[in-house]
């Protein structure tokens, strides 16, 4: 490990067992952070842990289903007891939901998308905000999508929940504006992930960039030197997007 931008910092990453979350966890660990890796799959978490430790980093594994909201509350208590603070939160975990007309989406599918993509992230903020405020430079980073504003036919559950996530994070950014906490959104664009493959089965994945290409930007946004808040980092354009101003 050479770049120690995040040396000594504590970082929680959700959906850390694969895709964007896994790549982000590896990059944060390589930059010196102790990664608290959350995912549902124990075996995949153990593989991540092996890779992090093999590269000289450190991690704590937390097998957790984000729909277990009480467990998210317990996570905050456990982090407080062990470290007394949290420096980085990466809210990456998400579900695609069903690609079908809104009128055909069943209530269970709709509720699941809301639970994972929106409510779980609110519960993370609710549980971990006191710890982020105890950091000298708390950083909260959440993964959104261009679907939030595109509003394409048949993408209802995913688009609606990502739009709600953007509102959630921007509100949190406004509420922490006078604190050391900075809250950002990352819009990855098309990447070679299982979710993308499920959404676009006819697409050649070899034409897409990978989560590993995006991962260094999580380190940049997690750095104590990062000063922006309430914006979207657009990976496709390598730019910061300012949300529309109120009328």
C-alpha positions as CSV (number, residue, x, y, z in Angstrom):
1,X,0.0,0.0,0.0
2,X,1.4,3.4,-1.0
3,X,-1.3,6.0,-0.9
4,X,-2.3,6.4,2.8
5,X,-4.8,9.2,2.3
6,X,-7.2,7.6,4.8
7,X,-4.7,6.2,7.3
8,X,-6.4,5.5,10.6
9,X,-9.9,6.3,9.4
10,X,-12.9,4.1,9.9
11,X,-15.1,3.5,6.9
12,X,-18.5,1.6,6.6
13,X,-19.3,0.2,3.2
14,X,-22.7,-1.3,2.4
15,X,-23.1,-3.9,-0.4
16,X,-19.4,-4.6,0.1
17,X,-19.4,-8.2,-1.2
18,X,-19.5,-7.5,-4.9
19,X,-19.5,-4.9,-7.6
20,X,-19.1,-1.2,-6.8
21,X,-19.2,-1.8,-3.0
22,X,-16.5,-4.4,-3.2
23,X,-14.2,-2.2,-5.3
24,X,-14.8,0.8,-3.0
25,X,-14.0,-1.3,0.0
26,X,-10.7,-2.5,-1.5
27,X,-9.8,1.0,-2.5
28,X,-10.6,2.5,0.9
29,X,-8.6,-0.2,2.6
30,X,-5.7,0.3,0.2
31,X,-5.7,4.0,1.2
32,X,-5.3,3.1,4.8
33,X,-8.9,3.0,6.1
34,X,-10.2,0.2,8.4
35,X,-13.2,-1.0,6.4
36,X,-16.4,-2.2,8.2
37,X,-17.8,-4.2,5.3
38,X,-21.6,-4.9,5.3
39,X,-23.3,-7.5,3.0
40,X,-25.7,-10.3,3.2
41,X,-23.3,-13.0,2.0
42,X,-20.9,-14.3,4.6
43,X,-18.7,-16.2,2.2
44,X,-18.2,-13.2,-0.2
45,X,-17.4,-11.0,2.8
46,X,-14.7,-13.5,3.9
47,X,-13.2,-13.5,0.4
48,X,-13.1,-9.7,0.5
49,X,-11.5,-9.8,3.9
50,X,-8.8,-12.2,2.6
51,X,-8.0,-9.8,-0.2
52,X,-7.9,-6.7,2.0
53,X,-5.6,-8.5,4.5
54,X,-3.5,-9.9,1.8
55,X,-2.8,-6.4,0.6
56,X,-1.9,-5.3,4.1
57,X,-5.2,-3.7,5.1
58,X,-7.7,-4.4,7.8
59,X,-11.5,-5.0,7.9
60,X,-14.4,-5.9,10.1
61,X,-17.1,-8.1,8.6
62,X,-20.7,-7.5,9.3
63,X,-23.2,-9.9,7.7
64,X,-26.3,-7.8,7.6
65,X,-29.5,-7.5,5.6
66,X,-30.2,-3.8,5.3
67,X,-33.9,-4.5,5.6
68,X,-33.2,-5.4,9.2
69,X,-33.5,-1.9,10.5
70,X,-33.0,-2.8,14.1
71,X,-29.6,-4.3,13.1
72,X,-28.6,-0.9,11.6
73,X,-29.4,0.7,15.0
74,X,-27.2,-2.0,16.7
75,X,-24.4,-1.2,14.2
76,X,-24.3,2.4,15.3
77,X,-24.1,1.3,18.9
78,X,-21.3,-1.2,18.2
79,X,-19.3,1.4,16.3
80,X,-19.7,3.9,19.1
81,X,-18.5,1.3,21.6
82,X,-15.5,0.3,19.6
83,X,-14.3,3.5,18.0
84,X,-16.5,6.3,19.3
85,X,-16.7,7.8,15.8
86,X,-17.1,7.1,12.1
87,X,-15.1,8.9,9.4
88,X,-16.6,7.5,6.2
89,X,-20.0,6.0,5.2
90,X,-20.4,4.6,1.7
91,X,-24.1,3.8,1.1
92,X,-23.8,1.6,-2.0
93,X,-26.2,-1.3,-1.6
94,X,-29.3,-1.2,-3.8
95,X,-31.8,-3.3,-5.7
96,X,-33.0,-2.9,-9.2
97,X,-36.6,-3.8,-8.6
98,X,-38.9,-4.9,-11.4
99,X,-38.6,-3.5,-14.9
100,X,-42.3,-3.3,-15.9
101,X,-45.1,-0.8,-16.1
102,X,-45.9,0.9,-12.7
103,X,-49.4,-0.5,-12.7
104,X,-48.0,-4.1,-12.9
105,X,-45.5,-3.8,-10.0
106,X,-46.6,-5.8,-7.1
107,X,-46.6,-4.2,-3.6
108,X,-43.9,-6.5,-2.3
109,X,-41.5,-5.5,-5.0
110,X,-42.3,-1.8,-4.5
111,X,-41.8,-2.1,-0.8
112,X,-38.5,-3.9,-1.2
113,X,-37.1,-1.3,-3.5
114,X,-38.1,1.5,-1.0
115,X,-36.7,-0.4,2.0
116,X,-33.3,-1.1,0.5
117,X,-32.7,2.0,-1.7
118,X,-34.2,4.7,0.5
119,X,-35.3,3.6,4.0
120,X,-32.1,1.7,4.8
121,X,-30.0,4.7,3.8
122,X,-32.1,6.9,6.1
123,X,-31.7,4.4,8.9
124,X,-28.0,4.5,8.3
125,X,-27.9,8.3,8.5
126,X,-30.1,8.1,11.6
127,X,-27.9,5.6,13.3
128,X,-24.5,6.9,12.2
129,X,-24.9,10.6,12.1
130,X,-23.8,11.2,15.7
131,X,-20.6,9.2,14.9
132,X,-19.9,11.1,11.7
133,X,-20.2,14.3,13.6
134,X,-17.6,13.1,16.0
135,X,-15.1,12.7,13.2
136,X,-12.9,15.7,12.3
137,X,-14.0,15.2,8.7
138,X,-17.0,12.9,8.4
139,X,-17.8,11.8,4.8
140,X,-21.1,10.3,3.7
141,X,-21.2,9.0,0.1
142,X,-24.2,7.4,-1.5
143,X,-24.6,5.8,-4.9
144,X,-27.3,7.1,-7.1
145,X,-28.2,6.7,-10.8
146,X,-29.0,8.7,-13.9
147,X,-32.3,6.8,-13.7
148,X,-33.4,9.2,-11.0
149,X,-33.9,12.0,-13.5
150,X,-34.3,10.1,-16.7
151,X,-37.7,8.6,-15.7
152,X,-37.7,6.0,-18.4
153,X,-40.7,3.8,-19.0
154,X,-40.7,0.6,-16.9
155,X,-37.9,1.7,-14.6
156,X,-40.4,3.0,-12.0
157,X,-39.3,1.5,-8.7
158,X,-35.6,2.1,-9.3
159,X,-36.0,5.6,-10.7
160,X,-38.4,6.7,-7.9
161,X,-36.2,5.3,-5.1
162,X,-33.0,6.8,-6.5
163,X,-34.7,10.2,-6.9
164,X,-35.8,9.9,-3.2
165,X,-32.2,9.0,-2.2
166,X,-30.9,12.1,-3.9
167,X,-33.4,14.2,-2.0
168,X,-32.5,12.4,1.2
169,X,-28.7,13.0,0.8
170,X,-29.1,16.6,-0.3
171,X,-31.3,17.3,2.8
172,X,-28.6,15.7,5.0
173,X,-26.0,17.8,3.3
174,X,-28.0,21.0,4.1
175,X,-28.5,19.9,7.7
176,X,-24.7,19.3,8.2
177,X,-23.5,22.3,6.3
178,X,-22.0,23.9,9.5
179,X,-20.4,20.7,10.7
180,X,-17.3,18.8,9.6
181,X,-19.6,16.3,7.7
182,X,-19.8,16.4,3.9
183,X,-22.5,14.4,2.1
184,X,-22.1,13.5,-1.6
185,X,-23.8,11.4,-4.3
186,X,-22.0,9.3,-6.9
187,X,-23.6,8.5,-10.3
188,X,-21.5,5.7,-11.8
189,X,-23.2,5.5,-15.2
190,X,-22.9,2.2,-17.1
191,X,-20.5,-0.2,-15.3
192,X,-19.8,-3.9,-15.6
193,X,-21.9,-5.1,-12.7
194,X,-24.5,-7.9,-12.1
195,X,-27.2,-5.3,-11.7
196,X,-26.4,-3.7,-15.1
197,X,-26.3,-7.1,-16.7
198,X,-29.8,-7.9,-15.3
199,X,-31.1,-4.6,-16.6
200,X,-29.4,-4.8,-20.0
201,X,-29.0,-8.5,-20.8
202,X,-28.2,-7.8,-24.5
203,X,-25.3,-5.5,-23.7
204,X,-21.7,-6.6,-24.1
205,X,-20.2,-6.1,-20.7
206,X,-16.7,-5.9,-22.2
207,X,-17.6,-2.5,-23.6
208,X,-18.2,-1.0,-20.1
209,X,-15.9,0.4,-17.5
210,X,-15.5,-1.6,-14.3
211,X,-16.2,-0.8,-10.6
212,X,-12.5,-0.8,-10.2
213,X,-12.2,2.2,-12.5
214,X,-14.7,4.1,-10.3
215,X,-13.2,3.1,-7.0
216,X,-10.4,5.7,-6.6
217,X,-13.1,8.4,-6.7
218,X,-14.6,7.0,-3.4
219,X,-11.2,7.6,-1.9
220,X,-11.1,11.1,-3.2
221,X,-14.6,11.9,-1.9
222,X,-13.8,10.3,1.5
223,X,-10.6,12.3,2.0
224,X,-10.5,14.9,4.8
225,X,-9.5,17.3,2.1
226,X,-12.8,17.0,0.2
227,X,-14.9,20.1,0.8
228,X,-17.9,19.9,-1.4
229,X,-21.3,18.7,-0.1
230,X,-24.8,18.1,-1.5
231,X,-23.5,17.5,-5.1
232,X,-23.5,14.6,-7.5
233,X,-20.2,13.3,-8.8
234,X,-20.9,12.2,-12.4
235,X,-18.4,9.5,-13.3
236,X,-19.2,9.5,-17.0
237,X,-18.5,13.2,-17.4
238,X,-15.9,13.3,-14.5
239,X,-17.7,16.4,-13.2
240,X,-19.7,17.7,-10.3
241,X,-23.4,18.3,-10.9
242,X,-25.2,21.0,-9.0
243,X,-28.9,20.2,-8.2
244,X,-31.5,22.4,-9.7
245,X,-32.1,25.5,-7.7
246,X,-35.6,26.0,-6.1
247,X,-38.1,28.0,-8.1
